[in-house]
Amino acid sequence: MLDRLFLYGTLKAGHCRWSYLEPHVVDGAAGMLAATAPGRIYDTGFDYPAARFDHDGTIHGQLARLAPDTLTAALDLLDEIEGAVHGDYRRVVIRTHHDVEAW
């Protein structure tokens, strides 16, 4: 299963939802890498951004590696937090500009 997560908003290290993700990231904030991916960020008007990875542009974010022993639990939790279980968002596989595949 894919264990990389591309972060571009409130889940990034130091942001308001980082505390949910941090226990599941290998080496915590120290293990985060700067990364970019093709796409565009949109202002939702609700204090969090949305991304479209099927648009021209560059999204600047962070790349996290999730711990294998809590990977499934971490993805389930993030889907719930991000609203994916309600159909508001969906987790997709993307490829960063450095050719790394990530959620």
All heavy atoms as an XYZ file, in Angstrom:
806
protein
N       0.841     -1.186      0.000
C       0.000      0.000      0.000
C       0.885      1.248      0.000
O       1.927      1.278      0.625
C      -0.923      0.002      1.222
C      -1.818      1.228      1.282
S      -2.941      1.270      2.684
C      -4.332      0.439      1.957
N       0.441      2.252     -0.682
C       1.152      3.523     -0.788
C       1.287      4.161      0.595
O       0.306      4.285      1.322
C       0.363      4.433     -1.728
C       1.004      5.699     -2.235
C       2.302      5.400     -2.966
C       0.041      6.405     -3.166
N       2.516      4.579      0.964
C       2.743      5.115      2.315
C       3.166      6.579      2.333
O       3.545      7.099      3.376
C       3.761      4.266      3.061
C       5.170      4.376      2.507
O       5.350      4.944      1.403
O       6.102      3.887      3.164
N       3.121      7.261      1.197
C       3.481      8.683      1.129
C       2.218      9.530      1.076
O       1.223      9.147      0.462
C       4.321      8.984     -0.102
C       5.544      8.137     -0.248
C       6.590      8.483      0.754
N       7.703      7.548      0.589
C       8.842      7.655      1.188
N       9.058      8.641      2.002
N       9.775      6.770      1.015
N       2.296     10.699      1.684
C       1.168     11.609      1.723
C       1.674     13.006      1.349
O       2.611     13.509      1.970
C       0.571     11.616      3.125
C      -0.768     12.271      3.352
C      -1.867     11.556      2.573
C      -1.114     12.256      4.834
N       1.079     13.610      0.324
C       1.430     14.967     -0.089
C       0.501     15.927      0.639
O      -0.720     15.832      0.528
C       1.285     15.125     -1.611
C       1.608     16.510     -2.091
C       2.921     16.944     -2.161
C       0.598     17.382     -2.477
C       3.223     18.230     -2.607
C       0.891     18.666     -2.926
C       2.206     19.086     -2.990
N       1.074     16.841      1.404
C       0.306     17.780      2.229
C       0.437     19.183      1.667
O       1.538     19.633      1.369
C       0.842     17.766      3.661
C       0.998     16.385      4.303
C       1.740     16.502      5.623
C      -0.340     15.739      4.482
N      -0.679     19.878      1.547
C      -0.646     21.228      0.971
C      -1.422     22.242      1.804
O      -1.455     23.410      1.465
C      -1.213     21.214     -0.452
C      -2.644     20.740     -0.515
C      -3.696     21.619     -0.314
C      -2.925     19.403     -0.747
C      -5.009     21.186     -0.345
C      -4.235     18.963     -0.790
C      -5.268     19.848     -0.588
O      -6.556     19.406     -0.618
N      -2.052     21.830      2.901
C      -2.894     22.758      3.667
C      -2.799     22.537      5.158
O      -1.711     22.499      5.733
N      -3.934     22.356      5.795
C      -4.023     22.326      7.255
C      -3.353     21.113      7.895
O      -3.129     21.107      9.100
C      -5.494     22.376      7.709
O      -6.177     21.223      7.206
C      -6.174     23.646      7.240
N      -3.008     20.097      7.118
C      -2.320     18.931      7.668
C      -0.800     19.096      7.691
O      -0.094     18.284      8.291
C      -2.673     17.670      6.865
C      -4.090     17.157      7.042
C      -4.388     16.075      6.010
C      -4.316     16.628      8.445
N      -0.271     20.145      7.067
C       1.177     20.356      7.041
C       1.705     20.571      8.461
O       0.989     21.044      9.342
C       1.537     21.568      6.179
C       1.310     21.344      4.725
C       1.759     22.440      3.788
C       2.086     23.771      4.309
N       2.408     24.758      3.273
N       2.974     20.220      8.646
C       3.627     20.402      9.946
C       3.470     21.847     10.402
O       3.713     22.777      9.633
C       5.098     20.024      9.861
N       3.025     22.019     11.647
C       2.851     23.345     12.214
C       1.483     23.961     11.982
O       1.176     24.998     12.542
N       0.652     23.339     11.171
C      -0.681     23.882     10.895
C      -1.724     23.215     11.804
O      -1.432     22.265     12.524
C      -1.022     23.720      9.413
C      -0.201     24.615      8.536
N      -0.717     25.693      7.875
C       1.130     24.604      8.243
C       0.236     26.305      7.209
N       1.371     25.661      7.409
N      -2.952     23.692     11.759
C      -3.960     23.345     12.765
C      -4.342     21.860     12.839
O      -4.757     21.400     13.898
C      -5.210     24.208     12.593
S      -6.101     23.960     11.052
N      -4.198     21.095     11.778
C      -4.552     19.662     11.837
C      -3.334     18.740     11.885
O      -3.477     17.525     11.833
C      -5.433     19.294     10.642
C      -6.812     19.903     10.747
C      -7.686     19.428      9.635
N      -9.049     19.902      9.824
C      -9.974     19.849      8.890
N      -9.692     19.308      7.719
N     -11.170     20.296      9.124
N      -2.155     19.316     11.990
C      -0.926     18.536     12.050
C      -0.939     17.552     13.227
O      -0.449     16.439     13.116
C       0.284     19.463     12.131
C       1.570     18.784     12.488
C       2.323     18.995     13.607
C       2.265     17.797     11.727
N       3.435     18.198     13.605
C       3.416     17.437     12.451
C       2.022     17.155     10.517
C       4.336     16.492     12.003
C       2.928     16.202     10.067
C       4.062     15.883     10.802
N      -1.535     17.930     14.343
C      -1.520     17.059     15.531
C      -2.216     15.723     15.280
O      -1.886     14.722     15.915
C      -2.161     17.767     16.722
O      -3.521     18.054     16.454
N      -3.174     15.672     14.355
C      -3.826     14.404     14.014
C      -2.875     13.486     13.241
O      -2.887     12.277     13.417
C      -5.063     14.640     13.136
C      -6.173     15.362     13.836
C      -6.455     16.687     13.526
C      -6.943     14.721     14.798
C      -7.489     17.359     14.156
C      -7.975     15.387     15.439
C      -8.242     16.706     15.118
O      -9.256     17.362     15.749
N      -2.089     14.074     12.385
C      -1.215     13.309     11.506
C       0.128     12.969     12.140
O       0.676     11.886     11.902
C      -0.991     14.103     10.210
C      -0.163     13.452      9.129
C      -0.810     12.148      8.677
C       0.008     14.408      7.959
N       0.647     13.852     12.954
C       2.004     13.723     13.493
C       2.331     12.357     14.084
O       3.407     11.815     13.804
C       2.268     14.825     14.523
C       3.675     14.820     15.056
C       3.932     15.957     16.022
O       2.961     16.535     16.565
O       5.114     16.263     16.231
N       1.452     11.734     14.885
C       1.813     10.431     15.463
C       2.005      9.323     14.423
O       2.597      8.287     14.728
C       0.626     10.088     16.362
C      -0.131     11.341     16.556
C       0.157     12.202     15.370
N       1.552      9.537     13.209
C       1.615      8.514     12.165
C       2.733      8.751     11.158
O       2.940      7.940     10.261
C       0.275      8.465     11.412
C      -0.887      8.210     12.309
N      -1.157      6.970     12.842
C      -1.833      9.045     12.798
C      -2.229      7.045     13.602
N      -2.654      8.295     13.597
N       3.459      9.869     11.302
C       4.514     10.222     10.348
C       5.859      9.717     10.857
O       6.234      9.984     12.002
C       4.563     11.754     10.125
C       5.739     12.147      9.248
C       3.256     12.229      9.518
N       6.564      8.991     10.003
C       7.901      8.503     10.352
C       8.798      9.714     10.604
O       8.888     10.613      9.759
C       8.471      7.621      9.221
C       9.918      7.242      9.506
C       7.610      6.382      9.025
N       9.405      9.773     11.776
C      10.295     10.857     12.217
C       9.593     12.196     12.410
O      10.253     13.233     12.478
C      11.481     11.031     11.261
C      12.388      9.812     11.241
O      12.502      9.136     12.282
O      12.966      9.525     10.180
N       8.267     12.222     12.498
C       7.518     13.446     12.779
C       7.865     14.570     11.827
O       8.160     14.350     10.654
N       7.851     15.790     12.327
C       8.110     16.966     11.487
C       9.504     16.918     10.870
O       9.708     17.408      9.758
C       7.919     18.246     12.294
N      10.465     16.305     11.572
C      11.830     16.218     11.048
C      11.894     15.351      9.790
O      12.793     15.509      8.972
C      12.763     15.654     12.116
N      10.935     14.450      9.632
C      10.915     13.571      8.481
C      10.202     14.137      7.262
O      10.165     13.503      6.210
N       9.664     15.329      7.381
C       8.931     15.945      6.279
C       9.902     16.496      5.241
O      10.953     17.021      5.586
C       8.053     17.081      6.797
C       7.087     16.671      7.881
S       5.813     15.581      7.312
C       4.779     16.746      6.493
N       9.517     16.386      3.974
C      10.316     16.925      2.884
C       9.493     17.952      2.114
O       8.292     17.751      1.906
C      10.723     15.811      1.920
C      11.562     14.677      2.486
C      11.715     13.575      1.440
C      12.921     15.193      2.928
N      10.138     19.028      1.685
C       9.461     19.981      0.808
C       9.220     19.285     -0.526
O      10.057     18.518     -1.000
C      10.319     21.225      0.617
N       8.065     19.526     -1.117
C       7.715     18.883     -2.380
C       6.776     19.771     -3.171
O       6.121     20.658     -2.610
C       7.059     17.529     -2.108
N       6.719     19.528     -4.474
C       5.763     20.212     -5.332
C       5.048     19.175     -6.193
O       5.576     18.099     -6.453
C       6.453     21.245     -6.253
O       7.422     20.584     -7.062
C       7.097     22.361     -5.451
N       3.848     19.527     -6.595
C       3.056     18.644     -7.439
C       2.310     19.494     -8.461
O       2.004     20.664     -8.198
C       2.065     17.848     -6.595
N       2.002     18.912     -9.600
C       1.226     19.668    -10.581
C      -0.201     19.867    -10.093
O      -0.804     18.957     -9.525
C       1.263     18.785    -11.834
C       1.668     17.433    -11.370
C       2.366     17.590    -10.072
N      -0.720     21.058    -10.281
C      -2.092     21.344     -9.888
C      -2.264     22.776     -9.437
O      -1.382     23.609     -9.612
N      -3.405     23.035     -8.818
C      -3.740     24.392     -8.388
C      -4.458     24.348     -7.047
O      -5.298     23.485     -6.814
C      -4.633     25.043     -9.433
C      -4.821     26.523     -9.206
C      -5.589     27.191    -10.312
N      -4.896     27.011    -11.588
C      -5.481     27.119    -12.767
N      -6.766     27.392    -12.848
N      -4.800     26.954    -13.869
N      -4.131     25.300     -6.177
C      -4.780     25.467     -4.876
C      -5.913     26.483     -5.026
O      -5.755     27.488     -5.715
C      -3.774     25.998     -3.823
C      -2.703     24.964     -3.542
C      -4.470     26.417     -2.545
C      -3.139     23.831     -2.662
N      -7.015     26.214     -4.348
C      -8.166     27.113     -4.364
C      -8.538     27.517     -2.950
O      -8.479     26.701     -2.032
C      -9.372     26.434     -5.023
C      -9.171     26.195     -6.485
C      -8.594     25.021     -6.942
C      -9.524     27.162     -7.409
C      -8.387     24.812     -8.295
C      -9.328     26.961     -8.764
C      -8.757     25.777     -9.196
O      -8.545     25.580    -10.525
N      -8.936     28.758     -2.785
C      -9.425     29.256     -1.502
C     -10.893     28.850     -1.382
O     -11.725     29.248     -2.186
C      -9.291     30.771     -1.452
C      -9.744     31.378     -0.139
O     -10.312     30.652      0.717
O      -9.543     32.585      0.040
N     -11.207     28.052     -0.369
C     -12.583     27.590     -0.181
C     -13.444     28.622      0.532
O     -14.665     28.490      0.555
C     -12.615     26.296      0.651
O     -12.112     26.575      1.964
C     -11.808     25.193     -0.015
N     -12.799     29.612      1.173
C     -13.538     30.579      1.970
C     -13.869     30.063      3.358
O     -14.567     30.719      4.124
N     -13.344     28.882      3.707
C     -13.625     28.264      5.009
C     -12.361     28.026      5.825
O     -12.291     27.091      6.604
C     -14.350     26.922      4.814
C     -15.702     27.061      4.201
C     -15.916     26.677      2.880
C     -16.762     27.584      4.920
C     -17.167     26.791      2.306
C     -18.018     27.702      4.346
C     -18.223     27.305      3.042
N     -11.324     28.818      5.633
C     -10.059     28.705      6.372
C      -9.274     27.438      6.067
O      -8.456     27.002      6.878
C     -10.285     28.823      7.895
C     -10.770     30.203      8.292
O     -10.358     31.177      7.632
O     -11.544     30.306      9.257
N      -9.538     26.797      4.950
C      -8.705     25.686      4.492
C      -8.745     25.679      2.970
O      -9.728     26.072      2.358
C      -9.166     24.343      5.069
C     -10.600     23.989      4.750
C     -10.940     23.367      3.553
C     -11.627     24.282      5.650
C     -12.258     23.046      3.258
C     -12.943     23.962      5.366
C     -13.248     23.342      4.171
O     -14.550     23.034      3.881
N      -7.638     25.252      2.356
C      -7.584     25.245      0.892
C      -8.123     23.938      0.310
O      -8.279     22.943      1.011
C      -6.087     25.367      0.616
C      -5.462     24.648      1.766
C      -6.347     24.952      2.962
N      -8.373     23.971     -0.973
C      -8.700     22.768     -1.739
C      -7.724     22.705     -2.906
O      -7.214     23.735     -3.354
C     -10.132     22.828     -2.252
N      -7.428     21.509     -3.372
C      -6.495     21.339     -4.482
C      -7.165     20.601     -5.626
O      -7.995     19.723     -5.408
C      -5.266     20.569     -4.025
N      -6.786     20.989     -6.833
C      -7.178     20.264     -8.044
C      -5.877     19.842     -8.704
O      -5.078     20.688     -9.092
C      -7.983     21.159     -8.983
C      -9.356     21.572     -8.493
C     -10.362     20.435     -8.494
N     -10.512     19.770     -9.771
C     -11.482     20.009    -10.646
N     -12.396     20.911    -10.380
N     -11.528     19.334    -11.774
N      -5.669     18.560     -8.802
C      -4.429     18.036     -9.367
C      -4.535     17.809    -10.873
O      -3.586     17.367    -11.495
C      -4.027     16.757     -8.637
C      -3.684     17.006     -7.198
C      -4.609     16.751     -6.196
C      -2.458     17.525     -6.843
C      -4.308     16.997     -4.868
C      -2.142     17.783     -5.520
C      -3.069     17.514     -4.528
N      -5.675     18.126    -11.449
C      -5.866     17.972    -12.888
C      -5.825     19.322    -13.602
O      -6.318     19.455    -14.708
C      -7.180     17.247    -13.178
C      -8.394     17.969    -12.608
O      -8.223     18.893    -11.783
O      -9.523     17.597    -12.969
N      -5.212     20.331    -12.975
C      -5.105     21.674    -13.549
C      -3.631     22.043    -13.715
O      -2.769     21.518    -13.017
C      -5.770     22.703    -12.634
C      -7.262     22.694    -12.704
N      -8.007     21.610    -12.346
C      -8.128     23.646    -13.105
C      -9.288     21.889    -12.507
N      -9.392     23.118    -12.964
N      -3.360     22.991    -14.611
C      -2.001     23.501    -14.766
C      -1.606     24.274    -13.521
O      -2.445     24.853    -12.844
C      -1.919     24.437    -15.978
C      -2.037     23.686    -17.293
O      -1.772     22.470    -17.315
O      -2.402     24.328    -18.286
N      -0.329     24.291    -13.240
C       0.193     25.043    -12.109
C       1.067     24.168    -11.241
O       1.332     23.004    -11.558
N       1.495     24.734    -10.133
C       2.354     24.025     -9.187
C       1.831     24.241     -7.780
O       1.593     25.379     -7.373
C       3.814     24.525     -9.277
O       4.309     24.245    -10.590
C       4.697     23.841     -8.251
N       1.677     23.158     -7.055
C       1.274     23.200     -5.651
C       2.519     22.943     -4.809
O       3.200     21.933     -5.001
C       0.200     22.145     -5.334
C      -1.050     22.400     -6.174
C      -0.127     22.140     -3.835
C      -2.093     21.295     -6.067
N       2.810     23.849     -3.892
C       3.936     23.688     -2.974
C       3.413     23.059     -1.690
O       2.414     23.510     -1.133
C       4.582     25.046     -2.676
C       5.199     25.656     -3.887
N       6.506     25.448     -4.233
C       4.671     26.445     -4.858
C       6.762     26.086     -5.354
N       5.661     26.699     -5.755
N       4.089     22.006     -1.240
C       3.632     21.326     -0.041
C       4.742     20.563      0.637
O       5.927     20.887      0.484
N       4.341     19.545      1.381
C       5.275     18.695      2.109
C       4.940     17.240      1.810
O       3.785     16.893      1.573
C       5.155     18.925      3.617
C       5.489     20.324      4.051
C       5.183     20.549      5.529
O       4.303     19.933      6.104
N       5.925     21.463      6.136
N       5.961     16.396      1.877
C       5.789     14.977      1.655
C       6.087     14.254      2.954
O       7.141     14.452      3.560
C       6.740     14.522      0.542
C       6.472     13.190     -0.102
C       5.101     13.149     -0.768
C       7.550     12.872     -1.118
N       5.139     13.441      3.390
C       5.291     12.684      4.630
C       5.282     11.198      4.310
O       4.588     10.757      3.391
C       4.140     12.998      5.584
N       6.036     10.424      5.081
C       5.976      8.970      4.991
C       5.253      8.469      6.226
O       5.650      8.761      7.357
C       7.376      8.364      4.919
C       7.328      6.883      4.654
C       8.728      6.338      4.313
N       8.793      5.001      4.841
C       9.512      4.631      5.884
N      10.285      5.485      6.499
N       9.493      3.392      6.312
N       4.173      7.730      6.017
C       3.382      7.217      7.129
C       3.959      5.908      7.638
O       4.435      5.075      6.854
C       1.926      7.021      6.685
C       1.221      8.293      6.210
C      -0.184      7.968      5.729
C       1.170      9.335      7.312
N       3.898      5.731      8.957
C       4.420      4.513      9.600
C       3.614      3.299      9.144
O       2.384      3.343      9.127
C       4.352      4.653     11.113
N       4.296      2.208      8.776
C       3.591      1.034      8.253
C       2.607      0.420      9.244
O       1.536     -0.048      8.842
C       4.702      0.040      7.925
C       5.989      0.727      8.128
C       5.735      2.053      8.765
N       2.921      0.456     10.534
C       2.057     -0.206     11.526
C       0.759      0.554     11.800
O      -0.191     -0.022     12.331
C       2.819     -0.477     12.820
C       3.418      0.763     13.446
O       3.781      1.695     12.707
O       3.524      0.794     14.680
N       0.697      1.827     11.430
C      -0.546      2.593     11.632
C      -1.060      3.190     10.322
O      -1.928      4.064     10.341
C      -0.355      3.716     12.675
O       0.621      4.650     12.196
C       0.065      3.168     14.027
N      -0.554      2.726      9.198
C      -0.897      3.292      7.898
C      -2.399      3.289      7.630
O      -2.988      4.329      7.330
C      -0.160      2.538      6.790
C      -0.459      2.972      5.361
C      -0.072      4.420      5.130
C       0.271      2.070      4.382
N      -3.030      2.143      7.755
C      -4.462      2.054      7.466
C      -5.270      2.910      8.428
O      -6.178      3.643      8.009
C      -4.939      0.589      7.519
O      -4.191     -0.155      6.548
C      -6.407      0.466      7.208
N      -4.936      2.868      9.701
C      -5.642      3.683     10.694
C      -5.447      5.168     10.403
O      -6.389      5.963     10.522
C      -5.158      3.346     12.101
N      -4.247      5.562     10.000
C      -3.968      6.961      9.694
C      -4.785      7.433      8.497
O      -5.389      8.510      8.532
C      -2.480      7.161      9.424
N      -4.838      6.638      7.442
C      -5.606      7.025      6.254
C      -7.098      7.088      6.556
O      -7.794      7.993      6.093
C      -5.324      6.063      5.102
C      -3.900      6.125      4.544
C      -3.702      5.046      3.494
C      -3.567      7.495      3.996
N      -7.602      6.147      7.344
C      -9.013      6.175      7.737
C      -9.330      7.437      8.546
O     -10.351      8.096      8.307
C      -9.382      4.939      8.561
C      -9.430      3.669      7.740
O      -9.437      3.745      6.492
O      -9.444      2.577      8.359
N      -8.461      7.777      9.488
C      -8.650      8.973     10.304
C      -8.615     10.230      9.435
O      -9.473     11.107      9.566
C      -7.576      9.052     11.387
C      -7.562     10.332     12.231
C      -8.848     10.443     13.051
C      -6.337     10.354     13.127
N      -7.653     10.306      8.534
C      -7.546     11.485      7.672
C      -8.747     11.614      6.747
O      -9.235     12.718      6.516
C      -6.252     11.432      6.873
C      -4.986     11.565      7.712
C      -3.752     11.400      6.837
C      -4.944     12.875      8.457
N      -9.250     10.500      6.229
C     -10.447     10.553      5.392
C     -11.628     11.116      6.182
O     -12.405     11.921      5.670
C     -10.797      9.175      4.849
C      -9.903      8.749      3.703
O      -9.156      9.591      3.175
O      -9.965      7.560      3.329
N     -11.729     10.704      7.423
C     -12.828     11.211      8.257
C     -12.656     12.696      8.545
O     -13.599     13.482      8.401
C     -12.901     10.426      9.567
C     -14.069     10.841     10.426
C     -14.196     10.004     11.683
O     -13.721      8.866     11.702
O     -14.775     10.517     12.645
N     -11.454     13.090      8.936
C     -11.166     14.490      9.251
C     -11.383     15.379      8.031
O     -11.953     16.465      8.125
C      -9.723     14.646      9.765
C      -9.576     14.014     11.138
C      -9.299     16.109      9.804
C      -8.138     13.859     11.569
N     -10.944     14.928      6.885
C     -11.026     15.728      5.665
C     -12.397     15.666      5.000
O     -12.639     16.347      4.023
C      -9.955     15.274      4.672
C      -8.542     15.548      5.148
C      -8.240     17.028      5.215
O      -8.173     17.694      4.163
O      -8.065     17.542      6.330
N     -13.284     14.826      5.491
C     -14.624     14.776      4.936
C     -14.811     13.779      3.820
O     -15.872     13.724      3.203
N     -13.796     12.962      3.528
C     -13.890     12.020      2.412
C     -14.991     10.996      2.624
O     -15.605     10.544      1.661
C     -12.554     11.303      2.206
N     -15.273     10.645      3.872
C     -16.310      9.648      4.127
C     -17.699     10.215      3.880
O     -18.661      9.485      3.782
C     -16.216      9.061      5.555
C     -14.925      8.287      5.728
C     -16.329     10.139      6.600
N     -17.798     11.524      3.743
C     -19.088     12.174      3.501
C     -19.231     12.636      2.056
O     -20.210     13.273      1.710
C     -19.268     13.366      4.443
C     -19.104     12.997      5.886
N     -19.983     12.191      6.548
C     -18.126     13.300      6.771
C     -19.567     12.017      7.799
N     -18.447     12.672      7.950
N     -18.226     12.355      1.227
C     -18.287     12.731     -0.173
C     -17.839     14.145     -0.481
O     -17.883     14.570     -1.636
N     -17.392     14.892      0.532
C     -16.951     16.270      0.294
C     -15.598     16.311     -0.423
O     -15.343     17.181     -1.230
C     -16.831     17.036      1.603
C     -18.167     17.186      2.302
O     -19.201     17.154      1.615
O     -18.176     17.315      3.539
N     -14.716     15.397     -0.073
C     -13.373     15.319     -0.639
C     -13.087     13.877     -0.982
O     -13.752     12.967     -0.510
C     -12.327     15.805      0.382
C     -12.506     17.240      0.749
C     -13.276     17.600      1.845
C     -11.929     18.233     -0.017
C     -13.471     18.925      2.168
C     -12.116     19.562      0.304
C     -12.890     19.899      1.402
O     -13.071     21.205      1.715
N     -12.052     13.711     -1.788
C     -11.618     12.343     -2.038
C     -10.104     12.318     -2.086
O      -9.471     13.257     -2.561
C     -12.231     11.778     -3.307
C     -11.879     12.500     -4.554
C     -12.686     11.962     -5.739
N     -12.475     12.799     -6.882
C     -11.601     12.529     -7.837
N     -10.887     11.432     -7.788
N     -11.448     13.362     -8.840
N      -9.568     11.261     -1.553
C      -8.119     11.061     -1.546
C      -7.746     10.447     -2.888
O      -8.335      9.468     -3.309
C      -7.749     10.137     -0.383
C      -6.286      9.864     -0.270
C      -5.922      9.163      1.048
N      -6.923      8.325      1.644
C      -6.928      6.990      1.553
N      -6.003      6.363      0.871
N      -7.860      6.297      2.158
N      -6.764     11.034     -3.555
C      -6.336     10.547     -4.857
C      -4.828     10.316     -4.861
O      -4.106     10.894     -4.050
C      -6.708     11.531     -5.999
C      -8.215     11.708     -6.106
C      -6.023     12.871     -5.813
N      -4.375      9.490     -5.767
C      -2.948      9.256     -5.951
C      -2.430     10.292     -6.948
O      -3.025     10.510     -7.998
C      -2.686      7.830     -6.478
C      -1.198      7.634     -6.755
C      -3.192      6.795     -5.482
N      -1.332     10.929     -6.568
C      -0.695     11.912     -7.450
C       0.779     11.553     -7.602
O       1.304     10.728     -6.857
C      -0.847     13.359     -6.903
C      -0.197     13.504     -5.511
C      -2.290     13.755     -6.816
C       0.941     14.450     -5.497
N       1.429     12.170     -8.547
C       2.867     12.016     -8.715
C       3.488     13.398     -8.580
O       3.117     14.322     -9.307
C       3.192     11.399    -10.075
C       4.665     11.069    -10.245
C       4.932     10.153    -11.418
N       4.306      8.859    -11.317
C       4.771      7.829    -10.601
N       5.873      7.979     -9.892
N       4.136      6.677    -10.585
N       4.430     13.548     -7.646
C       5.068     14.838     -7.426
C       6.014     15.148     -8.576
O       6.316     14.281     -9.410
C       5.862     14.867     -6.103
O       7.001     13.995     -6.231
C       4.991     14.455     -4.917
N       6.514     16.373     -8.598
C       7.479     16.764     -9.623
C       8.797     16.000     -9.491
O       9.589     15.977    -10.423
C       7.744     18.275     -9.568
C       6.617     19.077    -10.128
N       6.021     20.088     -9.439
C       5.966     19.001    -11.320
C       5.053     20.616    -10.178
N       4.996     19.967    -11.327
N       9.041     15.382     -8.343
C      10.250     14.582     -8.135
C       9.971     13.100     -8.363
O      10.703     12.234     -7.868
C      10.841     14.834     -6.746
C      11.373     16.215     -6.597
N      10.623     17.261     -6.089
C      12.559     16.737     -6.938
C      11.346     18.359     -6.107
N      12.521     18.067     -6.618
N       8.872     12.813     -9.062
C       8.493     11.453     -9.465
C       8.233     10.526     -8.276
O       8.533      9.341     -8.320
C       9.552     10.848    -10.388
C       8.979      9.751    -11.254
O       7.786      9.799    -11.583
O       9.728      8.801    -11.575
N       7.651     11.080     -7.217
C       7.250     10.277     -6.066
C       5.728     10.151     -6.091
O       5.027     11.161     -6.197
C       7.701     10.934     -4.740
C       7.171     10.169     -3.538
C       9.214     11.052     -4.694
N       5.240      8.937     -6.006
C       3.800      8.708     -5.962
C       3.311      8.858     -4.515
O       3.954      8.352     -3.597
C       3.497      7.307     -6.481
C       2.070      7.105     -6.884
C       1.871      5.784     -7.600
O       2.070      4.730     -6.954
O       1.513      5.815     -8.784
N       2.204      9.559     -4.336
C       1.695      9.832     -2.984
C       0.188      9.999     -3.016
O      -0.406     10.259     -4.070
C       2.327     11.115     -2.435
N      -0.423      9.813     -1.854
C      -1.843     10.153     -1.686
C      -1.948     11.640     -1.633
O      -1.087     12.316     -1.125
C      -2.389      9.581     -0.371
C      -2.508      8.107     -0.340
C      -1.775      7.255      0.433
C      -3.425      7.292     -1.064
N      -2.176      5.968      0.214
C      -3.202      5.954     -0.710
C      -4.429      7.559     -2.008
C      -3.928      4.897     -1.235
C      -5.146      6.505     -2.521
C      -4.888      5.190     -2.131
